[in-house]
């Protein structure tokens, strides 16, 4: 069963489709896919994956609800595991760990707009999605639903709009951040960081979440 909500993003109409359990057979994507997740909390030991949001930057975005105890999601997993398709995240480290733990999928290749921001926007320490979108794209993101019960059987329109908003700007952000990374000669370094992200997520899942294994001490 699919539910639909219409959103306007910078004058562009986007249809947000909410699916229970998996993507329908008819859904397809073109080019890089922006991906985000919502969870019951921020603990990799305690909290579970509730939603996975996807957008290829076109007129449709998709949200898959992952029910507790039911994470088969064959078509969603195939999209996330497709190594021919770049996946865009903001703070990929957490999403990758949650997706691997609960869906058993190792996402690759990866682009993380938060890492890109930290390497490109060295003039600020504000790298949250709301701050980066505001400065680079001139758009205001509402974070009203950031703390929300994402495991609810039925999502409110506000929850759907919030969840979708986190993937509707990543393509534009990547373009702006890439321009700075290339200009400043940091693109190769950024790519190396992106390539390491799946391993960083594995370290988090294995218990090294709060340890800097590269530190001297």
JONORZI-V854096 format. One record per pair of residues at least 6 apart in sequence whose ideal C-beta (glycine too) atoms are under 8 Angstrom apart, sorted by the first residue. I is the first residue (numbers start at 1). GAP is how many residues later the second one is. If there is no record, write none. Layout:
[[I:GAP] [I:GAP]]
This chain:
[[1:18] [1:19] [2:15] [2:16] [2:17] [2:18] [2:22] [3:14] [3:15] [3:157] [4:11] [4:12] [4:13] [4:14] [5:10] [5:11] [5:13] [5:152] [5:155] [5:156] [5:159] [6:7] [6:8] [6:9] [6:10] [7:6] [7:7] [7:8] [7:9] [7:154] [7:157] [7:158] [7:161] [8:6] [9:156] [9:159] [9:160] [10:129] [12:47] [13:46] [14:41] [14:45] [14:46] [14:47] [14:150] [14:154] [15:44] [15:45] [15:46] [16:44] [16:45] [16:46] [16:47] [16:144] [16:145] [16:148] [17:10] [17:43] [17:44] [17:45] [17:46] [18:44] [18:45] [18:47] [18:137] [18:142] [19:43] [19:44] [19:45] [19:46] [20:45] [20:47] [21:43] [21:44] [21:45] [21:46] [21:49] [21:51] [21:52] [22:42] [22:50] [22:51] [22:52] [22:53] [22:54] [23:31] [23:39] [23:41] [23:50] [23:52] [23:53] [23:56] [24:51] [25:50] [27:35] [27:48] [29:25] [29:27] [29:50] [29:56] [30:26] [30:28] [31:25] [31:26] [31:54] [31:55] [32:24] [32:25] [32:53] [32:54] [32:55] [32:56] [32:79] [32:139] [32:142] [33:21] [33:22] [33:23] [33:46] [33:52] [33:53] [33:54] [33:55] [34:19] [34:20] [34:21] [34:22] [34:23] [34:53] [34:54] [34:55] [34:133] [34:134] [34:136] [34:137] [35:17] [35:18] [35:19] [35:45] [35:52] [35:53] [35:54] [35:60] [35:72] [35:132] [36:16] [36:17] [36:53] [36:54] [36:59] [36:127] [36:130] [36:131] [37:12] [37:13] [37:14] [37:15] [37:16] [37:57] [37:58] [37:61] [37:62] [38:12] [38:13] [38:15] [38:110] [38:112] [38:125] [39:8] [39:9] [39:10] [39:11] [39:59] [39:111] [40:6] [40:7] [40:8] [40:10] [40:109] [40:110] [40:111] [41:6] [42:52] [44:53] [44:54] [44:57] [44:160] [44:161] [44:165] [48:18] [48:20] [48:54] [48:103] [49:17] [49:22] [49:49] [49:50] [49:52] [49:53] [49:54] [50:15] [50:16] [50:100] [50:101] [51:12] [51:13] [51:14] [51:15] [51:99] [51:112] [52:11] [52:12] [52:14] [52:21] [52:24] [52:28] [52:47] [52:51] [53:8] [53:9] [53:10] [53:11] [53:110] [53:111] [53:113] [53:114] [54:7] [54:8] [54:9] [54:10] [54:25] [54:113] [55:6] [55:7] [55:109] [55:112] [55:113] [55:115] [55:116] [57:114] [57:115] [61:103] [61:106] [61:107] [63:92] [63:97] [63:100] [63:101] [64:9] [64:12] [65:90] [66:7] [66:36] [66:37] [68:83] [71:31] [71:32] [71:33] [73:30] [76:27] [77:26] [77:27] [77:28] [79:6] [80:7] [80:19] [80:23] [80:25] [80:27] [81:24] [81:25] [81:26] [83:25] [83:26] [86:23] [86:24] [86:25] [87:20] [87:21] [87:22] [87:23] [87:24] [88:23] [88:24] [88:25] [88:79] [88:82] [88:83] [88:86] [89:6] [89:7] [89:21] [89:22] [89:23] [89:24] [89:25] [89:81] [90:22] [90:23] [90:24] [90:39] [90:42] [90:76] [90:80] [90:83] [91:21] [91:23] [91:38] [92:15] [92:18] [92:19] [92:20] [92:22] [92:23] [92:102] [92:105] [92:109] [93:19] [93:104] [93:107] [93:108] [93:111] [94:107] [94:110] [95:12] [96:10] [96:11] [96:14] [96:101] [96:102] [96:104] [96:105] [97:104] [97:105] [97:107] [97:108] [99:6] [99:8] [100:6] [100:7] [100:98] [100:101] [100:102] [100:105] [101:104] [106:92] [107:91] [108:90] [109:85] [109:86] [110:84] [110:85] [110:87] [110:88] [111:63] [111:83] [112:81] [112:82] [112:85] [113:16] [113:19] [113:57] [113:60] [113:61] [113:64] [114:13] [114:15] [114:18] [115:75] [115:78] [115:79] [115:82] [116:57] [116:58] [116:61] [116:62] [116:65] [116:74] [117:10] [117:15] [117:60] [118:9] [119:62] [119:67] [119:70] [119:71] [119:74] [120:57] [120:60] [120:61] [120:64] [120:66] [120:70] [121:6] [121:11] [121:14] [121:56] [121:59] [124:7] [124:11] [126:6] [126:9] [129:12] [129:37] [129:40] [130:10] [130:11] [130:13] [132:41] [133:6] [133:7] [133:8] [133:36] [133:40] [134:6] [134:7] [136:36] [136:37] [136:40] [136:41] [137:32] [137:35] [137:36] [137:39] [139:30] [141:24] [141:25] [141:28] [142:19] [142:20] [142:23] [143:19] [144:14] [144:18] [145:11] [145:13] [145:14] [145:16] [145:17] [145:18] [146:16] [148:11] [148:14] [150:9] [150:13] [152:7] [155:8] [178:9] [181:6] [181:9] [203:6] [203:10]]
